[in-house]
Amino acid sequence: MTKTKKTRTRRTRPDGAPPPPSGQKARPDEVRGATARVRRPVPQQRLIATLAALFLATACGTFFLLWLPSHTLVHDLRTRGVATWAQVTSSPSDKFGNAGNVEVRFTASGRTVETALSDWGGERPGGLEPGGTVSVTYDRQDPHRVLTTAWVRHPPAVTAPMLWGLVLSPFFLAGTVLLAVLRHRRLRDRRAPKRTTAPPSTRKEHP
């Protein structure tokens, strides 16, 4: 009894080319993944520029419009200010219930001055009632620059407008940096050259 040796025939495709190796089965998934990465939306420059502008507006506005003028006013009043008693003529509230433009009347250099208390960091002192009196300190060179004496000696550490600026400016900065990095990466993925695969080489069979 003789054993017949089975020979394994190599399957060929209709065009006569050998079947692709098993390693090429995952290539369609890679192509789909690369296509999905390329088609992901890219953050627009307009959005990045808007966030950058908001960061500059909040940061610079907080410093140049609130912090710097307030500290400069306190410094000037401590240097050349004159303390006196003033009568409160008007003390309205704004739409948030905070003190508005508090009007006072006092005598400076022999003349009567009627003006509003200067703000400190976007706020004015509360608790002042019309008809009452309050100690104020005015600038000898410009009596319309006036604060309550209590705020000249011990100004508030931070006000609500300052706090909003300090909170929002880092948020806008982080958003600007994040979107800029994301835009750079996705544009780099789109510019990446497509990998081309060489056709499988056919081995020549020698008789």
C-alpha positions as CSV (number, residue, x, y, z in Angstrom):
1,M,0.0,0.0,0.0
2,T,1.6,3.2,-1.2
3,K,1.0,6.6,0.3
4,T,0.2,9.3,-2.2
5,K,1.8,12.6,-1.5
6,K,-0.7,15.4,-1.6
7,T,0.5,18.5,-3.3
8,R,-0.9,21.9,-2.3
9,T,-1.9,24.0,-5.2
10,R,-1.3,27.7,-4.9
11,R,-4.5,29.7,-5.6
12,T,-4.3,32.5,-8.0
13,R,-6.5,35.4,-8.6
14,P,-8.3,35.7,-12.0
15,D,-5.7,38.1,-13.3
16,G,-3.0,35.5,-12.5
17,A,-1.3,37.5,-9.7
18,P,-0.6,35.7,-6.4
19,P,-2.9,36.5,-3.4
20,P,-1.8,39.4,-1.2
21,P,0.1,38.6,1.9
22,S,-1.8,38.6,5.2
23,G,0.0,41.7,6.3
24,Q,-2.0,43.8,3.8
25,K,-5.4,42.9,5.3
26,A,-5.1,45.8,7.8
27,R,-4.2,48.3,5.1
28,P,-7.8,49.4,4.4
29,D,-8.2,50.2,8.1
30,E,-5.1,52.3,8.0
31,V,-6.3,54.1,4.9
32,R,-9.6,54.8,6.5
33,G,-7.9,56.1,9.7
34,A,-5.6,58.3,7.7
35,T,-8.6,59.7,5.7
36,A,-10.5,60.4,8.9
37,R,-7.6,62.3,10.3
38,V,-7.3,64.3,7.2
39,R,-11.0,65.2,7.1
40,R,-11.1,66.4,10.7
41,P,-12.1,70.0,10.8
42,V,-9.3,72.5,11.2
43,P,-9.8,75.4,13.7
44,Q,-10.2,78.6,11.7
45,Q,-7.8,81.5,12.1
46,R,-10.7,83.9,12.7
47,L,-11.6,82.0,15.9
48,I,-8.0,81.9,17.1
49,A,-7.7,85.6,16.4
50,T,-10.9,86.4,18.3
51,L,-9.8,84.5,21.4
52,A,-6.4,86.2,21.2
53,A,-8.1,89.6,20.9
54,L,-10.3,88.8,23.9
55,F,-7.3,87.8,25.9
56,L,-5.5,91.1,25.1
57,A,-8.7,93.1,25.8
58,T,-9.3,91.5,29.3
59,A,-5.6,91.4,30.3
60,C,-4.7,94.9,29.1
61,G,-8.0,96.4,30.1
62,T,-7.7,95.1,33.6
63,F,-4.2,96.5,33.9
64,F,-4.4,99.8,32.1
65,L,-8.0,100.7,32.8
66,L,-8.5,99.4,36.3
67,W,-5.4,98.5,38.2
68,L,-2.9,101.1,37.1
69,P,-5.1,104.3,37.3
70,S,-6.4,103.2,40.7
71,H,-3.0,102.8,42.2
72,T,-1.8,106.0,40.5
73,L,-4.7,107.9,42.1
74,V,-4.0,106.5,45.5
75,H,-0.3,107.3,45.2
76,D,-1.1,110.9,44.2
77,L,-3.6,111.4,47.0
78,R,-1.2,110.0,49.6
79,T,1.5,112.3,48.2
80,R,-0.3,115.6,47.7
81,G,-3.9,115.0,48.9
82,V,-5.9,117.1,51.3
83,A,-8.4,115.6,53.7
84,T,-11.7,117.3,54.4
85,W,-15.3,116.5,55.1
86,A,-17.8,116.3,52.3
87,Q,-21.5,116.1,52.1
88,V,-23.1,113.3,50.1
89,T,-25.6,114.9,47.7
90,S,-26.5,111.7,45.7
91,S,-25.9,108.0,46.1
92,P,-27.6,106.0,43.4
93,S,-27.3,102.2,42.8
94,D,-26.5,100.6,39.5
95,K,-28.5,97.7,37.9
96,F,-26.5,95.2,40.0
97,G,-27.3,96.9,43.3
98,N,-23.8,98.3,43.7
99,A,-23.0,101.9,44.5
100,G,-23.1,104.1,41.4
101,N,-21.8,107.6,40.9
102,V,-21.7,109.0,44.4
103,E,-21.9,112.8,44.3
104,V,-20.3,114.9,47.0
105,R,-19.8,118.5,47.8
106,F,-16.9,120.0,49.7
107,T,-14.8,123.1,50.0
108,A,-11.3,123.2,48.3
109,S,-9.1,126.3,48.3
110,G,-12.0,128.6,49.3
111,R,-14.4,127.4,46.6
112,T,-17.2,124.8,46.6
113,V,-16.5,121.7,44.5
114,E,-19.3,119.3,43.5
115,T,-18.1,116.1,41.9
116,A,-18.5,112.4,41.9
117,L,-16.2,110.2,43.9
118,S,-13.5,108.6,41.8
119,D,-13.8,104.9,41.3
120,W,-11.1,102.4,42.5
121,G,-10.9,99.5,40.2
122,G,-14.3,100.1,38.7
123,E,-16.1,100.4,42.0
124,R,-17.2,103.1,44.4
125,P,-17.8,102.9,48.2
126,G,-21.2,101.8,49.3
127,G,-23.2,102.6,52.4
128,L,-23.3,106.4,51.8
129,E,-26.6,108.0,52.2
130,P,-27.7,111.4,50.7
131,G,-27.4,114.2,53.2
132,G,-24.7,112.4,55.2
133,T,-21.0,113.4,55.6
134,V,-17.9,111.4,54.8
135,S,-14.2,112.1,55.1
136,V,-12.6,112.5,51.6
137,T,-9.2,113.2,50.3
138,Y,-8.8,115.3,47.1
139,D,-5.9,116.1,44.9
140,R,-4.6,119.6,45.5
141,Q,-3.9,120.1,41.8
142,D,-7.2,118.7,40.6
143,P,-10.0,118.6,43.3
144,H,-12.2,116.4,41.0
145,R,-9.8,113.5,41.8
146,V,-11.2,112.5,45.1
147,L,-11.6,109.3,47.1
148,T,-12.9,108.6,50.6
149,T,-10.1,108.8,53.1
150,A,-10.7,105.3,54.1
151,W,-10.0,104.0,50.6
152,V,-6.9,106.2,50.3
153,R,-5.4,104.6,53.5
154,H,-6.7,101.1,52.8
155,P,-7.9,100.6,49.3
156,P,-9.7,97.3,48.4
157,A,-7.4,94.5,47.5
158,V,-9.5,93.5,44.4
159,T,-12.8,94.6,42.9
160,A,-15.4,92.6,41.0
161,P,-14.3,94.1,37.6
162,M,-10.7,93.2,38.3
163,L,-11.7,89.7,39.4
164,W,-13.6,89.1,36.2
165,G,-10.5,90.2,34.2
166,L,-8.2,88.0,36.2
167,V,-10.5,85.0,35.7
168,L,-11.3,85.4,32.0
169,S,-7.9,86.4,30.6
170,P,-6.2,83.0,31.4
171,F,-9.2,81.2,29.9
172,F,-8.9,83.1,26.6
173,L,-5.2,82.6,26.6
174,A,-5.5,78.8,27.1
175,G,-8.1,78.6,24.3
176,T,-5.9,80.5,21.9
177,V,-2.9,78.3,22.5
178,L,-4.9,75.1,22.4
179,L,-6.6,75.9,19.1
180,A,-3.3,77.2,17.5
181,V,-1.6,73.9,18.4
182,L,-4.6,71.9,17.2
183,R,-4.6,73.8,13.9
184,H,-0.9,73.2,13.4
185,R,-1.2,69.5,13.9
186,R,-4.2,69.0,11.6
187,L,-2.7,71.0,8.9
188,R,0.5,68.9,9.2
189,D,-1.6,65.8,8.9
190,R,-3.1,67.1,5.7
191,R,0.2,68.0,4.2
192,A,1.7,64.6,5.0
193,P,2.6,62.8,1.8
194,K,0.5,59.7,1.1
195,R,2.4,56.5,1.4
196,T,2.5,54.6,-1.8
197,T,2.8,50.9,-1.7
198,A,4.8,49.0,-4.4
199,P,3.0,46.2,-6.2
200,P,4.0,42.8,-5.0
201,S,6.8,41.3,-7.0
202,T,6.3,38.0,-8.8
203,R,8.9,35.4,-8.4
204,K,10.1,33.8,-11.5
205,E,9.9,30.1,-11.5
206,H,12.7,28.2,-13.2
207,P,12.0,24.9,-14.8
